[in-house]
Amino acid sequence: MNVLLISRPGLSLLRTLRESETAWDAIRFYGPIGLTIGVYIPVSTLAGAISLTSDLRFFIRKYTVDHLFQLRPGVYYTAALSRSRYLTRDLGVSEEWPYRLVYWIENGGKIRKQRAKEWNSEEVIYSSLPLEPESDEENEGISIEDRIRGRIDMTYDKIPGGYLFEVWCTKPEHEMF
C-alpha cells in the first residue's frame, strides 16, 4: 500500500511539505520520495494510508491535483474507491473491475483523464519504468541501488511528454468521463 500525491504544476511538493512542520511531522517517518510529478509515500496498510491522507487533507487540497493509492504494483485506486473498500472491509476487487480510468500526467503537471476502454493505446508508445526521483537530496535515506533492486515499487508507464497510470475508480467517478 502506497500513496502517490500528484503536485500542482511548477511546485516541488516534497520541499513544500518539508517547509511545513505539521506536514513534515505527519510524513517524515514514512520515508517520502520526491518525484518529478509529486511525492510517493510508502505505507504498510490501507488504514494507515487513509489516515495519513486524512492528516494531510489541507495540504492535499492546497498543493496537489490528485492523490492515488497503490494497492499492488501497477494498480492505483482513487481515494473514493480506497475508502469504500476500507469501509466495507472488502479489499478484493477482481481483475474484471469495469471502472477504470487512464491518467495521463503531462510533464507540465496537467492531468488528462479518460475511460480506459476509450483510450487508444496504439497512439502512444510507452514502457514500464520506475518513477524518476526529483533529486537525490530530496530522497535522503533511499539509495539508488534500493530503488533499482525494487525495494520500493513505483511502477508507471512512461510515455513521451508524461506519465501514464491505469487507475481503478468508483462507478460515479467513471461516469463523469
C-alpha positions in Angstrom: 0.0 0.0 0.0 1.4 3.3 -1.0 0.3 6.9 -1.6 1.1 9.0 -4.6 0.4 12.7 -4.2 0.4 14.4 -7.6 1.5 18.0 -7.3 0.2 21.1 -8.9 2.3 22.3 -11.9 5.5 24.0 -11.1 5.6 23.0 -7.5 8.2 20.9 -5.6 5.7 19.1 -3.4 8.2 17.4 -1.1 10.0 20.7 -0.4 6.7 22.4 0.3 5.7 19.6 2.7 9.1 19.8 4.4 8.7 23.5 5.0 5.5 22.9 7.0 6.2 21.5 10.4 2.7 19.9 10.6 3.0 18.1 7.2 6.6 17.0 7.8 5.7 15.6 11.3 3.0 13.5 9.5 5.2 12.1 6.7 8.8 12.1 7.8 8.9 8.5 9.3 7.3 7.0 6.2 10.3 8.0 4.1 8.6 10.1 1.4 10.2 10.2 -2.0 10.1 13.3 -4.1 9.2 12.7 -7.7 9.1 14.9 -10.8 5.3 14.7 -10.6 4.8 14.8 -6.8 5.5 12.7 -3.8 5.5 8.9 -3.3 4.9 7.7 0.3 5.3 4.0 1.2 2.7 3.0 3.8 2.2 -0.5 5.1 -1.6 -0.7 5.4 -4.7 0.7 3.7 -5.9 2.1 7.0 -2.5 3.8 7.6 -2.7 5.3 4.1 -6.2 6.6 4.5 -5.3 8.0 7.9 -2.2 9.7 6.5 -4.1 11.4 3.7 -6.7 12.5 6.2 -4.0 14.1 8.3 -2.7 15.8 5.1 -6.1 16.9 3.9 -5.3 20.6 4.0 -2.0 20.2 2.1 -3.6 17.8 -0.4 -6.3 20.3 -1.2 -3.9 23.2 -1.4 -0.8 21.7 -3.2 -2.0 18.7 -5.2 -4.1 18.0 -8.2 -5.0 14.5 -7.1 -3.8 11.6 -4.9 -3.9 7.9 -5.6 -3.4 4.7 -3.6 -1.3 1.9 -4.9 -2.7 -1.4 -3.6 -0.3 -3.6 -5.6 2.3 -2.9 -8.3 0.8 -1.2 -11.3 -2.7 -0.9 -9.7 -3.8 2.5 -8.5 -7.1 3.3 -6.8 -8.8 6.6 -6.4 -9.3 7.9 -2.9 -13.1 7.2 -3.2 -12.6 3.6 -4.2 -9.9 3.1 -1.5 -12.2 4.5 1.2 -15.2 2.4 0.0 -13.1 -0.8 0.0 -11.8 0.0 3.5 -15.2 0.8 4.9 -16.8 -2.4 3.6 -13.6 -4.3 4.6 -13.6 -5.8 1.1 -10.2 -5.3 -0.5 -10.8 -7.9 -3.1 -11.5 -6.0 -6.3 -11.3 -8.6 -9.1 -9.2 -8.2 -12.2 -12.5 -7.8 -14.1 -13.2 -4.5 -12.3 -15.1 -2.5 -15.0 -14.5 1.1 -13.7 -11.0 2.1 -14.9 -9.5 5.4 -15.9 -6.3 6.3 -17.7 -4.5 9.2 -16.1 -2.0 10.9 -18.4 0.1 13.3 -16.3 1.9 15.6 -18.7 5.4 16.8 -17.9 3.9 20.2 -17.1 1.8 18.7 -14.4 -1.6 18.7 -16.1 -3.7 15.6 -15.7 -5.8 14.3 -18.5 -8.3 11.6 -17.5 -10.2 9.2 -19.8 -12.0 6.0 -19.5 -9.7 3.1 -20.1 -11.9 1.5 -22.7 -11.8 4.7 -24.8 -8.0 5.1 -24.5 -6.3 4.4 -27.8 -3.0 2.8 -26.7 -1.8 2.4 -30.3 -1.3 6.2 -30.5 1.3 6.1 -27.7 4.4 4.0 -27.4 5.4 3.5 -23.8 7.4 1.3 -21.5 7.2 0.3 -17.8 9.9 2.1 -15.8 10.3 3.1 -12.2 9.2 6.6 -11.3 12.0 9.1 -11.6 13.1 10.8 -8.3 13.1 14.5 -8.2 16.7 14.7 -7.0 19.0 12.8 -4.7 18.9 15.5 -1.9 15.1 15.2 -1.9 15.3 11.4 -1.2 17.5 11.1 1.8 17.8 7.5 3.1 16.8 5.7 0.0 19.7 4.7 -2.2 19.6 4.3 -6.0 20.6 0.6 -5.5 17.5 0.0 -3.3 15.3 1.6 -6.0 16.9 -0.5 -8.8 16.6 -3.7 -6.8 12.9 -2.9 -6.5 12.7 -2.4 -2.7 10.2 0.4 -3.5 8.0 -0.5 -6.4 6.8 2.7 -8.1 5.7 1.3 -11.4 4.1 3.5 -14.1 4.1 3.7 -17.8 6.3 6.5 -19.2 5.2 8.0 -22.4 6.7 10.8 -24.5 5.7 14.0 -22.6 4.4 12.5 -19.4 3.4 9.5 -17.3 0.5 7.1 -17.8 -1.4 5.3 -15.0 -4.3 3.0 -15.0 -6.5 4.0 -12.1 -9.4 2.0 -10.8 -12.3 4.1 -9.6 -15.9 4.0 -8.4 -18.9 3.9 -10.8 -19.8 7.6 -10.2 -16.2 8.7 -10.9 -16.1 6.5 -14.1 -19.4 8.0 -15.4 -18.0 11.6 -15.1 -15.6 10.9 -18.0 
